[in-house]
Amino acid sequence: MTNIGLEGCRLKTDVDLTEDYCLNLKLQVPGIEPEIRVETAVVCTVENGFSSLSFLRISRDEKKRLGQYLVKLLEEAA
């Protein structure tokens, strides 16, 4: 997974995804248990083995946990 944010992400997968396909995700991120759950994500684009996803439904609590992880990543990068 690359380019992760509060609203979506980009991922590389061997699974044949198509645009407008909806799925649910369990994001396993280092240091956060249990995994972060995205109730509904939609595939926006598919190109060269990468898919861009938009998070359509994610609970407030899960979004908060994701935000905390993203802040941690930014702090580590600084």
PyMOL Python script that loads the backbone (N, CA, C, O; Angstrom):
from pymol import cmd

cmd.read_pdbstr("""\
ATOM      1  N   MET A   1       0.847  -1.168   0.000  1.00  0.00           N
ATOM      2  CA  MET A   1       0.000   0.000   0.000  1.00  0.00           C
ATOM      3  C   MET A   1       0.894   1.232   0.000  1.00  0.00           C
ATOM      4  O   MET A   1       1.891   1.300   0.719  1.00  0.00           O
ATOM      5  N   THR A   2       0.512   2.203  -0.824  1.00  0.00           N
ATOM      6  CA  THR A   2       1.244   3.471  -0.888  1.00  0.00           C
ATOM      7  C   THR A   2       0.238   4.617  -0.871  1.00  0.00           C
ATOM      8  O   THR A   2      -0.964   4.416  -1.047  1.00  0.00           O
ATOM      9  N   ASN A   3       0.746   5.794  -0.661  1.00  0.00           N
ATOM     10  CA  ASN A   3      -0.092   7.003  -0.723  1.00  0.00           C
ATOM     11  C   ASN A   3      -1.347   6.894   0.132  1.00  0.00           C
ATOM     12  O   ASN A   3      -2.440   7.223  -0.329  1.00  0.00           O
ATOM     13  N   ILE A   4      -1.202   6.441   1.358  1.00  0.00           N
ATOM     14  CA  ILE A   4      -2.371   6.296   2.217  1.00  0.00           C
ATOM     15  C   ILE A   4      -2.723   7.636   2.847  1.00  0.00           C
ATOM     16  O   ILE A   4      -1.846   8.413   3.223  1.00  0.00           O
ATOM     17  N   GLY A   5      -4.013   7.889   2.954  1.00  0.00           N
ATOM     18  CA  GLY A   5      -4.520   9.098   3.582  1.00  0.00           C
ATOM     19  C   GLY A   5      -5.859   8.812   4.229  1.00  0.00           C
ATOM     20  O   GLY A   5      -6.329   7.674   4.215  1.00  0.00           O
ATOM     21  N   LEU A   6      -6.468   9.823   4.788  1.00  0.00           N
ATOM     22  CA  LEU A   6      -7.760   9.645   5.453  1.00  0.00           C
ATOM     23  C   LEU A   6      -8.873   9.301   4.481  1.00  0.00           C
ATOM     24  O   LEU A   6      -9.877   8.707   4.875  1.00  0.00           O
ATOM     25  N   GLU A   7      -8.709   9.666   3.218  1.00  0.00           N
ATOM     26  CA  GLU A   7      -9.783   9.487   2.249  1.00  0.00           C
ATOM     27  C   GLU A   7      -9.572   8.325   1.296  1.00  0.00           C
ATOM     28  O   GLU A   7     -10.469   7.981   0.527  1.00  0.00           O
ATOM     29  N   GLY A   8      -8.372   7.707   1.342  1.00  0.00           N
ATOM     30  CA  GLY A   8      -8.138   6.599   0.423  1.00  0.00           C
ATOM     31  C   GLY A   8      -6.682   6.194   0.386  1.00  0.00           C
ATOM     32  O   GLY A   8      -5.879   6.614   1.219  1.00  0.00           O
ATOM     33  N   CYS A   9      -6.356   5.368  -0.597  1.00  0.00           N
ATOM     34  CA  CYS A   9      -4.993   4.868  -0.716  1.00  0.00           C
ATOM     35  C   CYS A   9      -4.755   4.351  -2.132  1.00  0.00           C
ATOM     36  O   CYS A   9      -5.655   4.312  -2.970  1.00  0.00           O
ATOM     37  N   ARG A  10      -3.542   3.968  -2.354  1.00  0.00           N
ATOM     38  CA  ARG A  10      -3.154   3.332  -3.610  1.00  0.00           C
ATOM     39  C   ARG A  10      -2.494   2.020  -3.228  1.00  0.00           C
ATOM     40  O   ARG A  10      -1.670   1.980  -2.314  1.00  0.00           O
ATOM     41  N   LEU A  11      -2.846   0.961  -3.912  1.00  0.00           N
ATOM     42  CA  LEU A  11      -2.246  -0.318  -3.567  1.00  0.00           C
ATOM     43  C   LEU A  11      -1.877  -1.119  -4.795  1.00  0.00           C
ATOM     44  O   LEU A  11      -2.466  -0.973  -5.867  1.00  0.00           O
ATOM     45  N   LYS A  12      -0.875  -1.978  -4.603  1.00  0.00           N
ATOM     46  CA  LYS A  12      -0.459  -2.898  -5.653  1.00  0.00           C
ATOM     47  C   LYS A  12      -1.024  -4.252  -5.283  1.00  0.00           C
ATOM     48  O   LYS A  12      -0.884  -4.705  -4.147  1.00  0.00           O
ATOM     49  N   THR A  13      -1.663  -4.897  -6.245  1.00  0.00           N
ATOM     50  CA  THR A  13      -2.266  -6.193  -5.978  1.00  0.00           C
ATOM     51  C   THR A  13      -2.251  -7.051  -7.230  1.00  0.00           C
ATOM     52  O   THR A  13      -2.287  -6.547  -8.353  1.00  0.00           O
ATOM     53  N   ASP A  14      -2.197  -8.345  -7.016  1.00  0.00           N
ATOM     54  CA  ASP A  14      -2.290  -9.287  -8.125  1.00  0.00           C
ATOM     55  C   ASP A  14      -3.742  -9.619  -8.450  1.00  0.00           C
ATOM     56  O   ASP A  14      -4.026 -10.283  -9.446  1.00  0.00           O
ATOM     57  N   VAL A  15      -4.658  -9.154  -7.605  1.00  0.00           N
ATOM     58  CA  VAL A  15      -6.088  -9.387  -7.814  1.00  0.00           C
ATOM     59  C   VAL A  15      -6.574  -8.461  -8.928  1.00  0.00           C
ATOM     60  O   VAL A  15      -6.231  -7.279  -8.953  1.00  0.00           O
ATOM     61  N   ASP A  16      -7.358  -8.994  -9.830  1.00  0.00           N
ATOM     62  CA  ASP A  16      -7.898  -8.177 -10.919  1.00  0.00           C
ATOM     63  C   ASP A  16      -9.067  -7.339 -10.407  1.00  0.00           C
ATOM     64  O   ASP A  16     -10.197  -7.819 -10.321  1.00  0.00           O
ATOM     65  N   LEU A  17      -8.787  -6.102 -10.073  1.00  0.00           N
ATOM     66  CA  LEU A  17      -9.834  -5.180  -9.644  1.00  0.00           C
ATOM     67  C   LEU A  17     -10.265  -4.343 -10.838  1.00  0.00           C
ATOM     68  O   LEU A  17      -9.483  -4.099 -11.757  1.00  0.00           O
ATOM     69  N   THR A  18     -11.502  -3.911 -10.812  1.00  0.00           N
ATOM     70  CA  THR A  18     -12.013  -3.056 -11.880  1.00  0.00           C
ATOM     71  C   THR A  18     -12.550  -1.772 -11.276  1.00  0.00           C
ATOM     72  O   THR A  18     -12.950  -1.740 -10.112  1.00  0.00           O
ATOM     73  N   GLU A  19     -12.555  -0.722 -12.068  1.00  0.00           N
ATOM     74  CA  GLU A  19     -13.085   0.560 -11.606  1.00  0.00           C
ATOM     75  C   GLU A  19     -14.534   0.404 -11.161  1.00  0.00           C
ATOM     76  O   GLU A  19     -15.305  -0.350 -11.755  1.00  0.00           O
ATOM     77  N   ASP A  20     -14.885   1.123 -10.115  1.00  0.00           N
ATOM     78  CA  ASP A  20     -16.220   1.147  -9.502  1.00  0.00           C
ATOM     79  C   ASP A  20     -16.526  -0.096  -8.666  1.00  0.00           C
ATOM     80  O   ASP A  20     -17.634  -0.217  -8.144  1.00  0.00           O
ATOM     81  N   TYR A  21     -15.583  -1.014  -8.528  1.00  0.00           N
ATOM     82  CA  TYR A  21     -15.772  -2.193  -7.682  1.00  0.00           C
ATOM     83  C   TYR A  21     -15.679  -1.756  -6.223  1.00  0.00           C
ATOM     84  O   TYR A  21     -14.770  -1.012  -5.857  1.00  0.00           O
ATOM     85  N   CYS A  22     -16.606  -2.210  -5.394  1.00  0.00           N
ATOM     86  CA  CYS A  22     -16.616  -1.872  -3.970  1.00  0.00           C
ATOM     87  C   CYS A  22     -16.115  -3.053  -3.149  1.00  0.00           C
ATOM     88  O   CYS A  22     -16.409  -4.208  -3.457  1.00  0.00           O
ATOM     89  N   LEU A  23     -15.362  -2.750  -2.110  1.00  0.00           N
ATOM     90  CA  LEU A  23     -14.829  -3.783  -1.236  1.00  0.00           C
ATOM     91  C   LEU A  23     -14.682  -3.240   0.175  1.00  0.00           C
ATOM     92  O   LEU A  23     -14.745  -2.031   0.397  1.00  0.00           O
ATOM     93  N   ASN A  24     -14.485  -4.150   1.131  1.00  0.00           N
ATOM     94  CA  ASN A  24     -14.159  -3.706   2.475  1.00  0.00           C
ATOM     95  C   ASN A  24     -12.701  -4.065   2.723  1.00  0.00           C
ATOM     96  O   ASN A  24     -12.166  -5.003   2.131  1.00  0.00           O
ATOM     97  N   LEU A  25     -12.072  -3.304   3.605  1.00  0.00           N
ATOM     98  CA  LEU A  25     -10.646  -3.480   3.856  1.00  0.00           C
ATOM     99  C   LEU A  25     -10.375  -3.631   5.338  1.00  0.00           C
ATOM    100  O   LEU A  25     -11.083  -3.078   6.179  1.00  0.00           O
ATOM    101  N   LYS A  26      -9.343  -4.384   5.636  1.00  0.00           N
ATOM    102  CA  LYS A  26      -8.780  -4.448   6.975  1.00  0.00           C
ATOM    103  C   LYS A  26      -7.327  -4.026   6.821  1.00  0.00           C
ATOM    104  O   LYS A  26      -6.520  -4.746   6.233  1.00  0.00           O
ATOM    105  N   LEU A  27      -7.003  -2.859   7.351  1.00  0.00           N
ATOM    106  CA  LEU A  27      -5.655  -2.328   7.211  1.00  0.00           C
ATOM    107  C   LEU A  27      -4.818  -2.751   8.408  1.00  0.00           C
ATOM    108  O   LEU A  27      -5.081  -2.335   9.537  1.00  0.00           O
ATOM    109  N   GLN A  28      -3.824  -3.568   8.161  1.00  0.00           N
ATOM    110  CA  GLN A  28      -2.925  -3.996   9.221  1.00  0.00           C
ATOM    111  C   GLN A  28      -1.719  -3.070   9.197  1.00  0.00           C
ATOM    112  O   GLN A  28      -0.875  -3.143   8.304  1.00  0.00           O
ATOM    113  N   VAL A  29      -1.655  -2.196  10.199  1.00  0.00           N
ATOM    114  CA  VAL A  29      -0.571  -1.223  10.260  1.00  0.00           C
ATOM    115  C   VAL A  29       0.270  -1.475  11.506  1.00  0.00           C
ATOM    116  O   VAL A  29      -0.259  -1.854  12.551  1.00  0.00           O
ATOM    117  N   PRO A  30       1.578  -1.263  11.395  1.00  0.00           N
ATOM    118  CA  PRO A  30       2.467  -1.527  12.521  1.00  0.00           C
ATOM    119  C   PRO A  30       2.075  -0.729  13.764  1.00  0.00           C
ATOM    120  O   PRO A  30       1.819   0.473  13.693  1.00  0.00           O
ATOM    121  N   GLY A  31       2.034  -1.414  14.890  1.00  0.00           N
ATOM    122  CA  GLY A  31       1.788  -0.750  16.167  1.00  0.00           C
ATOM    123  C   GLY A  31       0.333  -0.455  16.483  1.00  0.00           C
ATOM    124  O   GLY A  31       0.042   0.145  17.518  1.00  0.00           O
ATOM    125  N   ILE A  32      -0.584  -0.860  15.620  1.00  0.00           N
ATOM    126  CA  ILE A  32      -2.008  -0.605  15.875  1.00  0.00           C
ATOM    127  C   ILE A  32      -2.760  -1.927  15.826  1.00  0.00           C
ATOM    128  O   ILE A  32      -2.763  -2.625  14.812  1.00  0.00           O
ATOM    129  N   GLU A  33      -3.387  -2.248  16.929  1.00  0.00           N
ATOM    130  CA  GLU A  33      -4.210  -3.466  17.039  1.00  0.00           C
ATOM    131  C   GLU A  33      -5.567  -3.082  17.591  1.00  0.00           C
ATOM    132  O   GLU A  33      -5.622  -2.227  18.475  1.00  0.00           O
ATOM    133  N   PRO A  34      -6.641  -3.644  17.140  1.00  0.00           N
ATOM    134  CA  PRO A  34      -6.721  -4.524  15.974  1.00  0.00           C
ATOM    135  C   PRO A  34      -6.579  -3.722  14.682  1.00  0.00           C
ATOM    136  O   PRO A  34      -6.376  -2.508  14.718  1.00  0.00           O
ATOM    137  N   GLU A  35      -6.684  -4.396  13.553  1.00  0.00           N
ATOM    138  CA  GLU A  35      -6.551  -3.720  12.265  1.00  0.00           C
ATOM    139  C   GLU A  35      -7.623  -2.637  12.124  1.00  0.00           C
ATOM    140  O   GLU A  35      -8.670  -2.682  12.771  1.00  0.00           O
ATOM    141  N   ILE A  36      -7.332  -1.671  11.265  1.00  0.00           N
ATOM    142  CA  ILE A  36      -8.282  -0.583  10.984  1.00  0.00           C
ATOM    143  C   ILE A  36      -9.228  -1.084   9.905  1.00  0.00           C
ATOM    144  O   ILE A  36      -8.791  -1.578   8.866  1.00  0.00           O
ATOM    145  N   ARG A  37     -10.522  -0.955  10.156  1.00  0.00           N
ATOM    146  CA  ARG A  37     -11.525  -1.460   9.216  1.00  0.00           C
ATOM    147  C   ARG A  37     -12.151  -0.318   8.404  1.00  0.00           C
ATOM    148  O   ARG A  37     -12.618   0.683   8.948  1.00  0.00           O
ATOM    149  N   VAL A  38     -12.140  -0.509   7.102  1.00  0.00           N
ATOM    150  CA  VAL A  38     -12.827   0.393   6.174  1.00  0.00           C
ATOM    151  C   VAL A  38     -14.048  -0.379   5.690  1.00  0.00           C
ATOM    152  O   VAL A  38     -13.918  -1.405   5.022  1.00  0.00           O
ATOM    153  N   GLU A  39     -15.230   0.118   6.029  1.00  0.00           N
ATOM    154  CA  GLU A  39     -16.458  -0.602   5.685  1.00  0.00           C
ATOM    155  C   GLU A  39     -16.659  -0.711   4.180  1.00  0.00           C
ATOM    156  O   GLU A  39     -17.008  -1.777   3.674  1.00  0.00           O
ATOM    157  N   THR A  40     -16.440   0.390   3.462  1.00  0.00           N
ATOM    158  CA  THR A  40     -16.607   0.374   2.011  1.00  0.00           C
ATOM    159  C   THR A  40     -15.560   1.276   1.358  1.00  0.00           C
ATOM    160  O   THR A  40     -15.406   2.446   1.708  1.00  0.00           O
ATOM    161  N   ALA A  41     -14.855   0.692   0.406  1.00  0.00           N
ATOM    162  CA  ALA A  41     -13.924   1.439  -0.434  1.00  0.00           C
ATOM    163  C   ALA A  41     -14.298   1.139  -1.877  1.00  0.00           C
ATOM    164  O   ALA A  41     -14.768   0.047  -2.194  1.00  0.00           O
ATOM    165  N   VAL A  42     -14.085   2.112  -2.743  1.00  0.00           N
ATOM    166  CA  VAL A  42     -14.388   1.914  -4.155  1.00  0.00           C
ATOM    167  C   VAL A  42     -13.107   2.101  -4.961  1.00  0.00           C
ATOM    168  O   VAL A  42     -12.294   2.979  -4.672  1.00  0.00           O
ATOM    169  N   VAL A  43     -12.947   1.257  -5.979  1.00  0.00           N
ATOM    170  CA  VAL A  43     -11.791   1.359  -6.867  1.00  0.00           C
ATOM    171  C   VAL A  43     -12.043   2.510  -7.834  1.00  0.00           C
ATOM    172  O   VAL A  43     -13.028   2.514  -8.573  1.00  0.00           O
ATOM    173  N   CYS A  44     -11.140   3.482  -7.815  1.00  0.00           N
ATOM    174  CA  CYS A  44     -11.295   4.649  -8.694  1.00  0.00           C
ATOM    175  C   CYS A  44     -10.556   4.477 -10.014  1.00  0.00           C
ATOM    176  O   CYS A  44     -11.087   4.779 -11.083  1.00  0.00           O
ATOM    177  N   THR A  45      -9.323   3.987  -9.923  1.00  0.00           N
ATOM    178  CA  THR A  45      -8.538   3.760 -11.128  1.00  0.00           C
ATOM    179  C   THR A  45      -7.705   2.488 -10.975  1.00  0.00           C
ATOM    180  O   THR A  45      -7.356   2.085  -9.865  1.00  0.00           O
ATOM    181  N   VAL A  46      -7.399   1.873 -12.102  1.00  0.00           N
ATOM    182  CA  VAL A  46      -6.519   0.706 -12.144  1.00  0.00           C
ATOM    183  C   VAL A  46      -5.516   0.963 -13.257  1.00  0.00           C
ATOM    184  O   VAL A  46      -5.890   1.217 -14.402  1.00  0.00           O
ATOM    185  N   GLU A  47      -4.214   0.892 -12.899  1.00  0.00           N
ATOM    186  CA  GLU A  47      -3.194   1.183 -13.896  1.00  0.00           C
ATOM    187  C   GLU A  47      -1.875   0.531 -13.491  1.00  0.00           C
ATOM    188  O   GLU A  47      -1.401   0.718 -12.370  1.00  0.00           O
ATOM    189  N   ASN A  48      -1.290  -0.228 -14.400  1.00  0.00           N
ATOM    190  CA  ASN A  48       0.021  -0.844 -14.205  1.00  0.00           C
ATOM    191  C   ASN A  48       0.122  -1.637 -12.899  1.00  0.00           C
ATOM    192  O   ASN A  48       1.136  -1.560 -12.205  1.00  0.00           O
ATOM    193  N   GLY A  49      -0.915  -2.391 -12.565  1.00  0.00           N
ATOM    194  CA  GLY A  49      -0.890  -3.218 -11.358  1.00  0.00           C
ATOM    195  C   GLY A  49      -1.215  -2.478 -10.076  1.00  0.00           C
ATOM    196  O   GLY A  49      -1.221  -3.081  -9.003  1.00  0.00           O
ATOM    197  N   PHE A  50      -1.485  -1.189 -10.164  1.00  0.00           N
ATOM    198  CA  PHE A  50      -1.854  -0.394  -8.992  1.00  0.00           C
ATOM    199  C   PHE A  50      -3.318   0.005  -9.086  1.00  0.00           C
ATOM    200  O   PHE A  50      -3.830   0.301 -10.165  1.00  0.00           O
ATOM    201  N   SER A  51      -3.977   0.008  -7.944  1.00  0.00           N
ATOM    202  CA  SER A  51      -5.370   0.456  -7.860  1.00  0.00           C
ATOM    203  C   SER A  51      -5.469   1.601  -6.868  1.00  0.00           C
ATOM    204  O   SER A  51      -4.908   1.536  -5.774  1.00  0.00           O
ATOM    205  N   SER A  52      -6.186   2.651  -7.253  1.00  0.00           N
ATOM    206  CA  SER A  52      -6.449   3.765  -6.350  1.00  0.00           C
ATOM    207  C   SER A  52      -7.835   3.570  -5.758  1.00  0.00           C
ATOM    208  O   SER A  52      -8.810   3.376  -6.485  1.00  0.00           O
ATOM    209  N   LEU A  53      -7.916   3.623  -4.430  1.00  0.00           N
ATOM    210  CA  LEU A  53      -9.170   3.397  -3.727  1.00  0.00           C
ATOM    211  C   LEU A  53      -9.594   4.655  -2.984  1.00  0.00           C
ATOM    212  O   LEU A  53      -8.763   5.395  -2.457  1.00  0.00           O
ATOM    213  N   SER A  54     -10.877   4.878  -2.952  1.00  0.00           N
ATOM    214  CA  SER A  54     -11.469   5.951  -2.160  1.00  0.00           C
ATOM    215  C   SER A  54     -12.281   5.312  -1.048  1.00  0.00           C
ATOM    216  O   SER A  54     -13.093   4.422  -1.301  1.00  0.00           O
ATOM    217  N   PHE A  55     -12.067   5.764   0.191  1.00  0.00           N
ATOM    218  CA  PHE A  55     -12.801   5.226   1.324  1.00  0.00           C
ATOM    219  C   PHE A  55     -14.176   5.901   1.385  1.00  0.00           C
ATOM    220  O   PHE A  55     -14.272   7.095   1.672  1.00  0.00           O
ATOM    221  N   LEU A  56     -15.223   5.145   1.119  1.00  0.00           N
ATOM    222  CA  LEU A  56     -16.581   5.687   1.126  1.00  0.00           C
ATOM    223  C   LEU A  56     -17.203   5.652   2.515  1.00  0.00           C
ATOM    224  O   LEU A  56     -17.856   6.606   2.939  1.00  0.00           O
ATOM    225  N   ARG A  57     -16.991   4.533   3.223  1.00  0.00           N
ATOM    226  CA  ARG A  57     -17.558   4.390   4.566  1.00  0.00           C
ATOM    227  C   ARG A  57     -16.495   3.858   5.511  1.00  0.00           C
ATOM    228  O   ARG A  57     -15.987   2.748   5.357  1.00  0.00           O
ATOM    229  N   ILE A  58     -16.176   4.696   6.499  1.00  0.00           N
ATOM    230  CA  ILE A  58     -15.252   4.315   7.555  1.00  0.00           C
ATOM    231  C   ILE A  58     -15.771   4.994   8.815  1.00  0.00           C
ATOM    232  O   ILE A  58     -16.063   6.190   8.802  1.00  0.00           O
ATOM    233  N   SER A  59     -15.886   4.250   9.885  1.00  0.00           N
ATOM    234  CA  SER A  59     -16.462   4.812  11.108  1.00  0.00           C
ATOM    235  C   SER A  59     -15.578   5.938  11.643  1.00  0.00           C
ATOM    236  O   SER A  59     -14.388   6.014  11.335  1.00  0.00           O
ATOM    237  N   ARG A  60     -16.169   6.787  12.428  1.00  0.00           N
ATOM    238  CA  ARG A  60     -15.450   7.917  13.017  1.00  0.00           C
ATOM    239  C   ARG A  60     -14.259   7.415  13.843  1.00  0.00           C
ATOM    240  O   ARG A  60     -13.164   7.973  13.767  1.00  0.00           O
ATOM    241  N   ASP A  61     -14.482   6.365  14.627  1.00  0.00           N
ATOM    242  CA  ASP A  61     -13.408   5.827  15.461  1.00  0.00           C
ATOM    243  C   ASP A  61     -12.268   5.256  14.619  1.00  0.00           C
ATOM    244  O   ASP A  61     -11.095   5.458  14.935  1.00  0.00           O
ATOM    245  N   GLU A  62     -12.614   4.549  13.554  1.00  0.00           N
ATOM    246  CA  GLU A  62     -11.584   3.973  12.693  1.00  0.00           C
ATOM    247  C   GLU A  62     -10.820   5.076  11.955  1.00  0.00           C
ATOM    248  O   GLU A  62      -9.607   4.977  11.769  1.00  0.00           O
ATOM    249  N   LYS A  63     -11.520   6.109  11.541  1.00  0.00           N
ATOM    250  CA  LYS A  63     -10.864   7.231  10.859  1.00  0.00           C
ATOM    251  C   LYS A  63      -9.909   7.938  11.821  1.00  0.00           C
ATOM    252  O   LYS A  63      -8.831   8.381  11.424  1.00  0.00           O
ATOM    253  N   LYS A  64     -10.309   8.038  13.077  1.00  0.00           N
ATOM    254  CA  LYS A  64      -9.454   8.650  14.095  1.00  0.00           C
ATOM    255  C   LYS A  64      -8.188   7.815  14.281  1.00  0.00           C
ATOM    256  O   LYS A  64      -7.087   8.360  14.359  1.00  0.00           O
ATOM    257  N   ARG A  65      -8.344   6.505  14.351  1.00  0.00           N
ATOM    258  CA  ARG A  65      -7.183   5.621  14.500  1.00  0.00           C
ATOM    259  C   ARG A  65      -6.252   5.730  13.296  1.00  0.00           C
ATOM    260  O   ARG A  65      -5.031   5.753  13.449  1.00  0.00           O
ATOM    261  N   LEU A  66      -6.834   5.796  12.097  1.00  0.00           N
ATOM    262  CA  LEU A  66      -6.039   5.961  10.889  1.00  0.00           C
ATOM    263  C   LEU A  66      -5.290   7.284  10.932  1.00  0.00           C
ATOM    264  O   LEU A  66      -4.112   7.345  10.578  1.00  0.00           O
ATOM    265  N   GLY A  67      -5.962   8.336  11.360  1.00  0.00           N
ATOM    266  CA  GLY A  67      -5.332   9.649  11.479  1.00  0.00           C
ATOM    267  C   GLY A  67      -4.160   9.626  12.447  1.00  0.00           C
ATOM    268  O   GLY A  67      -3.126  10.241  12.183  1.00  0.00           O
ATOM    269  N   GLN A  68      -4.306   8.931  13.554  1.00  0.00           N
ATOM    270  CA  GLN A  68      -3.217   8.818  14.533  1.00  0.00           C
ATOM    271  C   GLN A  68      -2.008   8.115  13.913  1.00  0.00           C
ATOM    272  O   GLN A  68      -0.862   8.502  14.143  1.00  0.00           O
ATOM    273  N   TYR A  69      -2.280   7.090  13.135  1.00  0.00           N
ATOM    274  CA  TYR A  69      -1.191   6.380  12.458  1.00  0.00           C
ATOM    275  C   TYR A  69      -0.494   7.297  11.449  1.00  0.00           C
ATOM    276  O   TYR A  69       0.734   7.302  11.360  1.00  0.00           O
ATOM    277  N   LEU A  70      -1.269   8.066  10.695  1.00  0.00           N
ATOM    278  CA  LEU A  70      -0.688   8.961   9.698  1.00  0.00           C
ATOM    279  C   LEU A  70       0.171  10.039  10.357  1.00  0.00           C
ATOM    280  O   LEU A  70       1.231  10.391   9.837  1.00  0.00           O
ATOM    281  N   VAL A  71      -0.281  10.563  11.498  1.00  0.00           N
ATOM    282  CA  VAL A  71       0.509  11.551  12.243  1.00  0.00           C
ATOM    283  C   VAL A  71       1.838  10.930  12.680  1.00  0.00           C
ATOM    284  O   VAL A  71       2.892  11.558  12.580  1.00  0.00           O
ATOM    285  N   LYS A  72       1.771   9.698  13.161  1.00  0.00           N
ATOM    286  CA  LYS A  72       2.978   8.991  13.576  1.00  0.00           C
ATOM    287  C   LYS A  72       3.960   8.839  12.405  1.00  0.00           C
ATOM    288  O   LYS A  72       5.164   9.034  12.567  1.00  0.00           O
ATOM    289  N   LEU A  73       3.433   8.491  11.230  1.00  0.00           N
ATOM    290  CA  LEU A  73       4.291   8.374  10.044  1.00  0.00           C
ATOM    291  C   LEU A  73       4.972   9.703   9.701  1.00  0.00           C
ATOM    292  O   LEU A  73       6.157   9.740   9.370  1.00  0.00           O
ATOM    293  N   LEU A  74       4.211  10.773   9.784  1.00  0.00           N
ATOM    294  CA  LEU A  74       4.778  12.102   9.479  1.00  0.00           C
ATOM    295  C   LEU A  74       5.850  12.487  10.483  1.00  0.00           C
ATOM    296  O   LEU A  74       6.879  13.049  10.109  1.00  0.00           O
ATOM    297  N   GLU A  75       5.618  12.192  11.752  1.00  0.00           N
ATOM    298  CA  GLU A  75       6.590  12.506  12.787  1.00  0.00           C
ATOM    299  C   GLU A  75       7.887  11.718  12.567  1.00  0.00           C
ATOM    300  O   GLU A  75       8.981  12.252  12.744  1.00  0.00           O
ATOM    301  N   GLU A  76       7.756  10.458  12.185  1.00  0.00           N
ATOM    302  CA  GLU A  76       8.927   9.621  11.941  1.00  0.00           C
ATOM    303  C   GLU A  76       9.699  10.075  10.724  1.00  0.00           C
ATOM    304  O   GLU A  76      10.918   9.910  10.663  1.00  0.00           O
ATOM    305  N   ALA A  77       8.998  10.651   9.746  1.00  0.00           N
ATOM    306  CA  ALA A  77       9.643  11.108   8.514  1.00  0.00           C
ATOM    307  C   ALA A  77      10.383  12.428   8.706  1.00  0.00           C
ATOM    308  O   ALA A  77      11.276  12.763   7.928  1.00  0.00           O
ATOM    309  N   ALA A  78      10.014  13.168   9.736  1.00  0.00           N
ATOM    310  CA  ALA A  78      10.612  14.504   9.959  1.00  0.00           C
ATOM    311  C   ALA A  78      12.002  14.422  10.559  1.00  0.00           C
ATOM    312  O   ALA A  78      12.631  15.451  10.804  1.00  0.00           O
TER     313      ALA A  78
END
""", "prot")
cmd.dss("prot")
cmd.show_as("cartoon", "prot")
cmd.util.cbc("prot")
cmd.orient("prot")
